[in-house]
Structures are given as structure tokens and as C-alpha cells.
Amino acid sequence: MESSEKPPVSVAAIKKMENLRDFVGLLELLDPTLSVVYRRASAKALASLAPARAVPEMAARLAVEPDRGVRQSLVRGLGRLGDDRALPVLIQALQDRDLEVCHEAALALSRFNSPAAYEALLVALTRKETHEDWQIRRFAAQALGKLGDRRAVPALIASLRDESDLVKPAVAEALGELGDSQAILPLKTVRHTTPHRKGAECATCQAIDAALRRLASSGLEYS
């Protein structure tokens, strides 16, 4: 016989909490004993609200959270807040076992005007511990472009020679975003020495051309 007992919470109830900005109630629903469906919905609502008062609780939950979907939402929410109290767990999330969480962490760190965030992204730009780390390097390049710190230009120039042709387009795009003239010659050099083939190599050429056009539009040399 099926139980007539109703679940203690529902997705509709979570949506109501979000509308009421009841972040305390939403934090309680991150309890790991609850259904992952409710926990993910609560984390997503918290990411949308991004309440500054909840930073310590969200950061603490992220540090021990077993579910990748919940971690992803918590990282997104903490990134939106840009609160330095969240930096340690966001930097740690760059090494998460789930690539989507790593991506969110890189994007989150790009919103911090912090030496710690900058250094963490620089380290990630050269990470080569596993065969999957090309994706982390790509995320880091994208984030460094968004961060806007031109100190990253030399490291990004070096990464134009990354062993993965899937990383190079992100590096070129970042150099275009940063708008530093010292990137022009390296971009042109890589452009002229990249084989003209279909696929990833072509994507690299297209990204370099776009970066050079962007630099030219800023009044920097392009010919």
C-alpha cells in the first residue's frame, strides 16, 4: 500500500521560498539527507538570489558537497557575489572532479579583483596533470580575458603554443579582450605558422584574426 504522506518539501515550495527571498529556508534544504532533486533546486535558487549574508554557509556547504549539480550552483552564486570570503573554496573548486564545476569556478574567479584569483587562474592556465586538463587550461584562458588584468598577457602569449589546438582559440580571444599591443606580433606569428586545415587549427586562425581585428579597433597596430 502506497503511503499518503506528502514529501516535506516540493519544487513549488522552493520556488515560493525564492520569491520570498527566504535564503535561510533554502540553506536548510541543502541538507544531504534530502532528495537531490530538492537540493539542486534549492542551490539553484540560492545562486539566483546570491544573498551576501549567506556567503559563509554557502562556502561551507560547497567545501563538503557531494553532488556536482549542487556544487555547480553554489559556485555560480558565490561568483555572482564576488565576496572575498568565498575565494578559498572557489579556488579549490578549480580542481573539482567535475569539469562543469571547474568551468563555473573559473568564471566565478574572473569576477574577483583579487591577487589570489589571478594567481589561481595563472596556475590553471598551465595545468597538465591529466589528459583532461586541456579543458581546465581553456577555462582559465577565458577567465583571464574576462578578468581584464594585463599582467596575464605574457602567460597567455606563451599559451599560444599550447599542445592542444582546442586551447589556442580561447587564448587568442583572451589576448584580444585584454587589448595589449605586445600580443600583436605573437598572434601574427602563430597565425602565419598554423597549418591551413579544417577543424581545430582553422578555429585557431579564426580566433587570432578576430583578436587582431579587436586590437586594431582599439587603435593598436594591425596590418
matplotlib code that plots the C-alpha trace (Angstrom):
import matplotlib.pyplot as plt

x = [0.0, 1.4, 1.9, -0.3, 2.4, 3.4, 7.1, 8.4, 9.1, 8.4, 9.9, 6.9, 7.6, 11.3, 10.2, 8.0, 11.0, 13.0, 10.3, 10.1, 14.0, 13.9, 17.6, 17.6, 15.0, 16.8, 20.0, 18.3, 17.2, 20.8, 20.7, 22.4, 19.7, 17.1, 16.4, 19.0, 16.1, 15.2, 18.8, 19.6, 16.5, 17.4, 21.0, 19.9, 17.5, 20.4, 22.6, 19.8, 19.3, 23.0, 22.4, 25.5, 24.5, 24.6, 28.2, 29.7, 27.0, 27.2, 31.0, 31.0, 28.4, 30.4, 33.5, 31.9, 29.0, 28.9, 26.6, 28.0, 24.8, 24.6, 28.3, 27.9, 25.0, 26.8, 29.9, 27.8, 26.1, 29.3, 30.8, 27.9, 28.5, 32.3, 32.8, 36.4, 35.3, 34.4, 37.8, 39.3, 36.5, 36.2, 40.0, 39.6, 36.7, 39.0, 40.3, 36.9, 36.5, 33.5, 34.5, 31.3, 32.1, 35.6, 34.2, 31.9, 34.8, 36.9, 34.1, 33.5, 37.1, 37.1, 34.8, 37.2, 39.7, 42.0, 45.6, 44.6, 42.1, 44.6, 47.3, 44.9, 43.9, 47.5, 48.3, 45.3, 46.5, 49.5, 47.9, 48.9, 48.3, 45.8, 44.8, 41.6, 43.4, 43.3, 39.8, 40.9, 43.5, 40.8, 38.6, 41.5, 42.3, 38.7, 38.5, 41.8, 40.4, 37.3, 39.3, 41.0, 44.4, 47.0, 49.7, 48.4, 49.4, 52.9, 51.5, 48.7, 51.3, 53.2, 50.0, 49.5, 51.9, 49.7, 49.9, 46.1, 44.5, 41.3, 43.0, 44.6, 41.4, 40.4, 43.9, 43.7, 40.3, 41.6, 44.5, 42.1, 40.0, 43.0, 44.0, 47.7, 49.9, 52.6, 50.3, 50.2, 53.4, 53.0, 49.4, 50.6, 53.5, 51.2, 48.7, 51.3, 52.7, 49.4, 48.6, 45.6, 43.4, 39.8, 38.8, 40.6, 43.5, 41.0, 39.3, 42.7, 43.2, 39.7, 40.2, 43.6, 42.1, 39.2, 41.7, 43.8, 40.8, 39.8, 43.2, 43.1, 39.7, 41.3, 43.8, 46.6, 48.7, 47.2, 48.2]
y = [0.0, 3.4, 5.9, 9.0, 11.0, 14.1, 14.9, 17.6, 20.0, 20.4, 22.2, 24.6, 25.3, 26.0, 28.5, 30.2, 30.5, 32.0, 34.6, 35.4, 35.6, 33.1, 32.1, 30.7, 28.1, 27.4, 26.8, 24.3, 22.4, 21.7, 19.0, 16.0, 13.7, 15.2, 14.3, 15.5, 17.0, 19.4, 20.1, 21.1, 23.2, 25.0, 25.5, 27.0, 29.3, 30.4, 31.1, 33.3, 35.2, 35.4, 36.7, 38.3, 37.2, 33.5, 33.5, 31.7, 29.0, 28.6, 28.4, 25.8, 23.7, 23.9, 22.6, 19.3, 19.0, 15.5, 16.4, 18.1, 19.9, 21.5, 22.4, 24.0, 26.2, 27.2, 28.2, 30.2, 32.0, 32.7, 34.1, 36.5, 37.9, 38.4, 38.2, 37.5, 35.2, 32.7, 32.8, 29.8, 27.4, 28.8, 28.3, 24.8, 24.3, 24.9, 21.4, 19.8, 16.3, 17.6, 19.8, 21.9, 22.8, 23.8, 25.9, 27.7, 28.2, 29.8, 32.2, 33.0, 33.9, 36.2, 38.4, 38.9, 41.8, 39.8, 38.7, 35.2, 34.8, 36.0, 33.6, 30.7, 31.2, 31.6, 28.2, 26.6, 28.0, 25.7, 22.7, 19.4, 16.7, 14.6, 14.2, 16.2, 19.3, 21.0, 21.9, 23.5, 25.5, 26.6, 27.7, 29.6, 31.4, 32.5, 33.7, 35.7, 37.5, 38.5, 39.4, 42.1, 42.1, 42.8, 41.2, 37.9, 38.8, 37.2, 33.9, 33.9, 34.6, 31.5, 29.6, 30.4, 27.4, 25.1, 21.5, 21.4, 23.1, 23.4, 25.7, 28.2, 29.8, 30.7, 32.1, 34.2, 35.5, 36.4, 38.4, 40.3, 41.1, 42.4, 44.8, 44.9, 45.7, 43.2, 40.4, 41.6, 40.1, 36.7, 36.5, 37.2, 34.7, 31.9, 32.8, 32.6, 29.3, 27.5, 24.9, 25.7, 22.7, 22.1, 21.7, 23.0, 24.6, 26.6, 27.7, 28.9, 31.1, 32.5, 33.4, 35.0, 37.0, 38.2, 39.1, 41.2, 43.0, 43.7, 45.1, 47.2, 48.6, 49.8, 51.9, 49.3, 48.3, 45.7, 45.1]
z = [0.0, -1.0, 1.7, 1.6, 3.4, 1.4, 1.0, 3.4, 0.5, -3.2, -6.1, -6.0, -2.3, -3.2, -5.9, -3.3, -1.0, -3.8, -4.5, -0.8, -0.7, 2.2, 1.9, 5.4, 4.4, 1.2, 3.0, 5.2, 2.2, 1.2, 3.9, 2.3, 3.7, 1.4, -2.2, -4.7, -6.7, -3.9, -3.0, -6.6, -6.9, -3.6, -4.7, -8.0, -6.2, -3.9, -6.9, -8.4, -5.1, -4.2, -0.7, 0.8, 4.3, 3.1, 1.9, 4.9, 4.8, 1.0, 1.1, 3.9, 2.1, -1.1, 0.6, 1.6, -1.0, -2.7, -5.6, -8.6, -9.5, -6.1, -6.2, -9.6, -8.4, -5.3, -7.2, -9.6, -6.7, -4.8, -8.1, -8.5, -5.1, -5.5, -1.8, -0.8, 1.9, -0.8, -2.6, -0.9, -1.8, -5.3, -5.9, -4.6, -7.0, -9.9, -9.1, -8.8, -10.3, -12.4, -15.4, -15.3, -11.7, -12.8, -15.6, -13.2, -10.8, -13.5, -14.4, -10.8, -10.2, -13.2, -11.2, -8.4, -8.4, -6.2, -6.5, -5.2, -8.0, -10.6, -9.4, -9.2, -12.9, -13.9, -12.3, -14.0, -17.4, -17.4, -15.6, -17.3, -14.6, -16.6, -20.3, -19.5, -18.2, -21.6, -20.7, -17.4, -19.4, -21.8, -18.9, -17.3, -20.6, -21.0, -17.4, -17.6, -20.6, -18.6, -15.6, -17.5, -15.8, -18.4, -16.3, -17.7, -21.3, -21.2, -19.8, -22.4, -25.2, -24.1, -24.1, -27.8, -28.2, -26.0, -27.1, -27.5, -30.6, -28.5, -26.0, -28.5, -29.7, -26.1, -25.6, -28.7, -27.7, -24.2, -25.7, -27.9, -24.8, -22.8, -25.6, -25.1, -28.1, -27.1, -28.2, -31.8, -33.1, -31.3, -32.6, -36.2, -35.8, -34.7, -37.4, -40.1, -38.9, -38.2, -40.9, -43.0, -42.3, -41.3, -37.7, -34.6, -36.5, -38.5, -35.3, -34.0, -37.1, -36.9, -33.2, -33.9, -36.8, -34.5, -31.8, -34.2, -35.5, -31.9, -31.2, -34.3, -33.3, -30.1, -32.1, -31.9, -35.0, -37.3, -40.9]

ax = plt.figure().add_subplot(projection="3d")
ax.plot(x, y, z, "-o")
ax.set_aspect("equal")
plt.show()
